[in-house]
Every structure is written in structure tokens, then in C-alpha cells.
Amino acid sequence: MEKLKSFREKVKGKQQFLAMYSSIFGGITTDPAAMVIPIDDHMVHSPQGPWMNIPTPKPNAILKYDIARYPIWYMTRKLFSPNKLRITIRISIHGQNKPPYDRGTTRRILIQTDQEISTYLPLAAIQSCLYAIAIRDPSPINFMGVKVVTSNVPIKPQFATTKSVNYLPNVGAFVAIWFDSDGFVAEGPSMNVAFVSKENEFVMPLRDNILSGCTAKRVLTLAESLVKEGKLCGIRMKNVNVEEGKKCR
């Protein structure tokens, strides 16, 4: 442990690892040197397992969300992906099993996290495991925009609605946008895609062949308020081809 701590002290990174939960030992550690994963975990030797991030740009950012629904969206999706991969999780969002923390405690944890909580649920050789890491990243937010390219790598049909890892198509840009088998805009590897047309209509691809993101659901809710304020003329879910997407604002 002393050597691990000494190694961590030499790391000069911007990210600060605040805490980690591991179902292996059933607790939380705030010592980065103790934030370890078994070498035979599938997430280590063959990156397998659904994961998700819960970004909180400011300490009080979670207060802006609907506390009653937003965490449930994440947990519902969190349970959906491993179920498709036949991974058993002993957590219930409907109270059938006792959760590790009540809603108030979970809310306080989210508020105290400056950046994000990343969770990893690998398919281990012996049993399913759950890891959750709270990270603070002091890097300034870039408001200058990002470079986007289209990907000629087809989206994987069986994993289109499963939270998994596939960043290889991003090479050469910040993100690559997938298309479904019919040539319509699908999503990026970590975020959904939406458009604002020249007519000021908010457009989002249909959810039939994509992973329905929690952030996308929240954006749709916020878009409704913008329609009421007259800043958007409407909201529509539809198939969008690349030509239509390029014409949008």
C-alpha cells in the first residue's frame, strides 16, 4: 500500500479521484491508492461491461434536475443494459431490495461531486461487480465548439440500445456520429444527437434504434419551456438524414 500511495503522489494529472465504491469489498474508499480492480475482471483484460457517467458541472447542479425522476432515469437505463447482457444486479429501484443509500444520502453525494460519477459494471468471471468513481476535473469548460465527422462504421444493431464502449470511430475528431441501417442519423458513442432547424424547430432522432440518453430526456423537458417562451417553434421526433442535419443551425 505504501508503494501504491507513493506512486499516486507522483501522478501529475488534473483529475482528482474523490471516492470509489466497489461491490468487491462492499464499501467506499477515498484513498486513490486503494481504488483498484481485480486483474481478472473483464473490464481490465477485455473492456466489457455497460457503464455511464452522471455529469455535475457545479456542486449544486443536481438541484436543477428533477430529483424524483433524474436518478431513476439513470438507474432504469443502468439496469436495462446489463439485463440485455445477462448480468445479474442485486439492486432494485422500486424498493424490492434495500438500496445501499436512501434518496437523501444519494442526493447529498451528487451535490458534493463537482464533476461526475462514473459507474462500471463488468461481466466478471465469477460474479457481476459494480464500481462507482467520483471524479473532480478542474479543467475549464471549452465553449469554442468541437470538430465532428461522420463515421462509415455501421452502428452495432444488438448493442444500439445498450450502454457500452466504442470510441474507435472518433479518430480524427472529437466525436463521430453513427447512422442506422437506413442511413438516418443515430447517435454518438457517448451522447445523443439533436438539431435546431432553420425554422427554429427542435428535432431529435427517433429512439427506435438508439440508446435513449437521460441527458436527451432532460433536454427535451427543457426544450418544452423554450417553446413556451417562444424561443423554439416546436419539438419533433423524426428520422433525420445527413443532408437535413447539415442544413440545421
N, C-alpha and C positions, 0 to 999 in steps of 0.2 A: 504493500500500500504506500509506503514511503517513496518508493521509486515512481509509482504512478502519480503521486502528488507532485513530485519533483519534475516529472515530465510535463504535467499540466501547467506548472508555473512558467515553463519555457515557451508555451504556446502564445504567440502574439496575434491573436485573432480579434476581430471586432465583436463577434457574437459572445454573449455571456450566457452560460447554461445555468439557469436558476435552480431547477429541480428536475428530478426524474422519478417517475413511478414505474415499477417493474412488477408484473404478476409473479415472476420467478420467486422473489422473496417477499412479495405482498406488502410493500411499503414504499416510502418516498425518501430519497436522499438528496441533499443539497450539495454534496461533495462531488465535483466533476470527475474526480479520480475514481469514484465508485459507480459512475454511470456506465456500466458495462453490459454487454450482451453475450450470451454463450456462443462459442465458436461454431457449434453445430446447429445454430439457429439458421433457418432457411433465408432469413433476411441478410445474413452475413455472407454465406458462400454462394447463394444464388438468389438475387434480390426478388423474393416472392412475398406477397402479403399485401393486403389493402392498407392504405394509410390516408391521413387527411391532416390539414392544417386549420387551425382556428386563429386567424389574424386579429390582433387587437392593437392597432396603431398607437393608441393612447391609453393610459391607465384606466380612464373612465369611459373608454369607447364602448364597452359592453353595455353601458347604461342606455345607449342609443338604440339597442336592439330590443326586440320583444322577448323579455326573459322567459316568458311562458312558452314560447314556440321555438326560438332560435336554437337553443341547445338540443331540443327534441329533434329538429331537422337533422342536425349533425349525428345524433345517436341513431336515428332511424336509418340514415344512409350508412353509418358505420356498421350497423348490424346487417344491412342488406348485402353489402359486398362480401363479407366473409361467409354468409349463408350460401351465396352462389358458388363460393369456392369450397363449400363443405367444411368450414371451420366452425367449431362449436364455441360459443361465448356464453359464459355464465353471468350475464348482466341483463337486466330487464328494465326497460324504460316505462313499463306500465305497472311497476310495483309488485310483480310476481315474485321476484327475488330482491333481497335487500341490496341497494346500491352502496358503493363504498362511501359516498358523501351525500348529504341531503342537498336540496336546491340552494339553500342559503350559503352553505360552505362552498359549493361549486361556483356560485356567483362571486364570492369573495376571491377565490383563486383566479378567476378570469379577470377580475378588475385589477388585481395586483400584478398581472402579467403585461409587460409593456409591449411585447411584440407578438408572439404567437405560441400556441401549444400544439406540438406535433405529436401525433399518435401513430404507432406502428403495430400492426397485428400480424405477425408472421405465422406461416404454417410450419411449426416445429416438428421435429422427427417424433417426439414423444407426446406432446400436448400443445394446444394453442396457447400463445402468450400475448400479453398486452403491454406495450411500453408507451409512456406519455412523457414528453420532454417540454419544459417551459424554457423559452429562449428569449433573451433581450438582445436586440440588434440596434445599436445606436447610429447605424448608417443613415444619412439624410435621405429623405424621400426624393426621388427623381421625378420632377414634373415636366421634363423636356420631351416625354414621349419615348416610344420604343420602336425598333425595327421589326416588321412582321413579314414572313414569307408564307407561301402556300406549300403544302407538303404533298409529294407524289406517292407517299407511303400510305396505303389504304388503312382506314381505321379497323381495328380488330373486332369483328361482329360479336363474338362471345364475351368480350370484355368492354364493349362500348358503354355499358351502364354500370361497370364495376370500377371502384376507385383503385387503380393500380399504377404502376410506374412505366412510363415510356417517354423518355426525353430525347432519344436519339434523333428524331426528325427535326429537332430545334437547331441543329448545327447550322451556323451562318446567320442566325438571327436570335432575337430574344425569345421568340415563341413561333411555333409552326401551327397552322390551322388545318385541321383534318376536314375531309369531305366524306360523306357517306357513300354507299354503293351506287346511289343515283346521281352523284355529283353535286349534292347540296352541302352548304356549309354545316359542319357538325360542331366541333369544339376544339380547344387547345388541349395540351396534355395535362394542364393543371387548372384551367379556368374555362368557363363558358364564354360564348361569343354573343354579342348583341350589337345592334346597329341603330342609328338615328337617321332616318331618311331625309332627303332634301325638303320633304313636306312636313318635317318635324314629327314624324311618327316613330315611336319606339318599337323596334322589331327584334324578335328573338326567335331562333330556330326552334322547330317543334322538338319535343322531348322524347319522341318515339325511339330514336336511335342514338341518344347521347346520355351522358350522366347528368342528371338534373342537380346542379350545384346549389348549395344553401345560399351562397352569395348571390347567385342569379335570382333565387326566390325573393331575397331581400331587396334586390334592385327592382324587381317587378312591383313590390309593395311601395317602394319609394317613387317609382315612376307614376303610380296612380295619383300620388299627391301632386306631382308636377303637371299632370293632366288637369287637375282641379285648379291649379294656379295659372293655367293657360300657357305654360312653358313647353308642353308637349300637346300635340293634337289628338293623340290616341296611342293605344298599345295593341300590338298584334303578334300572335304566334303563327309563323308560317315558314315554309321552305324557302331558303334564300340561296340563289346560285352566286358564283363568284363575280359575275358582271354586276348583279344588283348590289352586292356588298361593296364593290369598289365605287359605286356611284353614291353611296351613303356618305354622310358627313363624318 
